[in-house]
Structure formats: C-alpha cells, structure tokens
Amino acid sequence: METTRRDTLSFLLTGFPLMMLVQPASASTESAESGQQPSSAPAASSGFAVRLINTTVFPEKIQELARRIEQLNNEFEPQRKSLTALQQQINETTEKLRTQGPTMNPAARQQESDKLESLQKRLEREREDTEADYNRRGRDYTGPVLEKIRTFLDTYAAQRGIQLLLDTAAAAQINLLLYAAPGLDLTEDFINEYNKVYPVPGARPANQPAPATQPPKKP
C-alpha cells in the first residue's frame, strides 16, 4: 500500500506556501525571542534578497521529521500488511478466473466473480479508511515538528537578510521557476542547521540515502 505509506505524505507540507515571506533582516532579533535558533551567517547583500528551498525533501532529510514519520509508518504496519494480503487474494482470484474460468461450470464461475467483486470493494473501502486514519494520525505525529520547522525557517531567513523564499518544487509545478543562479538554493544548509540544533540520537545523516525498500505495488 504505497499510497498510504508515502503518497499521502503530501499533507505534511501543506503549511509551507509557495512563497514564504519573512521579516526584514533588521527584525531578525525580534524573530528569535524564544527557542533554539540557527547559527548566525552573513546576511544577504542589500536589496530584495530571494532564495530557494525545496521542502519536498524535508520528510526524508530533517531527522526529527523523518523519525516521526517512521513512528507513524510503524503504527500502520498492521494495516499495510492487511491490505497487501487482501490485494494478494484479489490477484489470485483474478488469475484463477483467467486460467480456469473458461472450463468452470457457470455456477462456480459466478461464485468466483462475486468473490472477486467483494474483495475489490473491501480493498477500496479499507484503503480509503486507512488513508484517512493515516492522514489524521500523521498530523498528530508531525504537527508540532512542522511548527518548529516554520519558526526555525523564519529565523534562519531573517538572520541572512532574506525577504523572500521560494519553494522550488511548488514553483516548478506551475512553471514559475524558469531559471535560478547557482548558490541560491539553501535547502542543504537549512537542513544541516536544523539537524544541528535539533539532533536525533541514532538518526541517519541528511546526506546519507535511506536504505532501499520494496513496498507493495498499488493495484
């Protein structure tokens, strides 16, 4: 059930708008009133400073967020296995009808067809229920971390004199971002700064790829 485990993670970043306006550099002190803050860095050059950041990699590379998502996925592992088993039954019944259907008597063939239809409806219903529960629990798991990321991002940008941050993934989808000079993307630096301030014991470094997995295929 790859949709449940991965595709529906789109809810995670709905709080990050396409364009993230932050305070002018002069207000950076006010934005750091509480909590841990990113390390200071040279401010951007005078004028209207625009930088880029790719929020789609946050769930994988921000260690605190990745840990919460891992915990979420572990909670839903039984549902994933159940849906996988249900899909396997559908595949087996479909194959049986394909190979044996022509030689079955009408009553037996109808029985298998009814079974297949019932399994398909059950799978659709259980998948929808699981995805709804997954999204709801996902907000519970990740909401506090996302708030920390938003606050940290505001301070990070303000300290560097950045007035506007563009989310590269969202901008590219609507053809807003046609060209960006090298060095404008702050994704890696921001993630490193966040992981430094909010470390997770035993977490994989942000620049180390996740181990390969073979999730069940969506029918």
DACOR-V702295 format. One record per backbone hydrogen bond with DSSP energy under -0.5 kcal/mol. NH is the residue of the N-H (numbers start at 1). CO is the residue of the C=O. Records with the same first field share a line. If there is no record, write none. Layout:
# DACOR-V702295
NH=CO + CO
This chain:
# DACOR-V702295
2=216
5=1
6=2
7=2
8=3
9=6
10=7
11=8
12=9
13=10
14=11
16=13
17=15
20=18 + 165
21=19
22=163
27=24
28=25
31=27
32=29
33=30
44=160
49=47
51=164
52=184
53=166
55=53
57=54
58=55
60=57
61=57
62=58
63=61
66=62
67=63
68=64
69=65
70=66
71=67
72=68
73=69
74=70
75=71
76=72
77=74
80=76
81=77
82=78
83=79
84=80
85=81
86=82
87=83
88=84
89=85
90=86
91=87
92=88
93=89
94=90
95=91
96=92
97=93
98=94
99=95
100=96
101=96 + 97
103=100
104=100 + 101
109=105
110=106
111=107
112=108
113=109
114=110
115=111
116=112
117=113
118=114
119=115
120=116
121=117
122=118
123=119
124=120
125=121
126=122
127=123
128=124
129=125
130=126
131=127
132=128
133=129
134=130
135=131
136=132
137=133
138=134
139=135
140=136
141=137
142=138
143=139
146=142
147=143
148=144
149=145
150=146
151=147
152=148
153=149
154=150
155=151
156=152
157=153
158=154
159=155
160=156 + 157
161=158
162=157
163=49
164=49
165=20
166=51
167=18
168=53 + 166
171=167
172=168
173=169
174=170 + 171
175=172
176=171
177=171
178=176
184=181
186=52
190=186
191=187
192=188
193=189
194=190
195=191
196=192
197=193
198=194
201=199
203=200
208=205
209=207
